[in-house]
Amino acid sequence: MMDEKTRTDISRRLASAAGHLKGIQRMVDDDAYCIDVIQQIEAVQSALHKVSTMVLDNHLHTCVTAAIRGDDPDEREQLLREVTSVFALSARR
């Protein structure tokens, strides 16, 4: 449940990251300097992290908020487990 502005912002960032990935592929194909490749990979990872943060923020302000305000305790617990599992997965990396 994303509003149009959020969806547009996220789509734009993902398109940019995809373009950067293609650029990294060209760098590898052209045998570019390793540190330059790593710097570009780090930039893409940072961009994807920002997208992930934006999606999580949207999720907390829409789905999770609706579940907390709702009357279904099972739905509330399920959403809280989902959010917790995202952070647990992130901590394992």
Buried (B, 14 or more C-beta within 10 A) or exposed (E): EBEEEBEEBBEEBEEBBEEBBEBBEEBEEEEBEEEEBEEBBEBBEEBBEBBEEBBBEBBEEBBBEEBEEEEEEEBBEEBEEEBEEBEEEEEEE
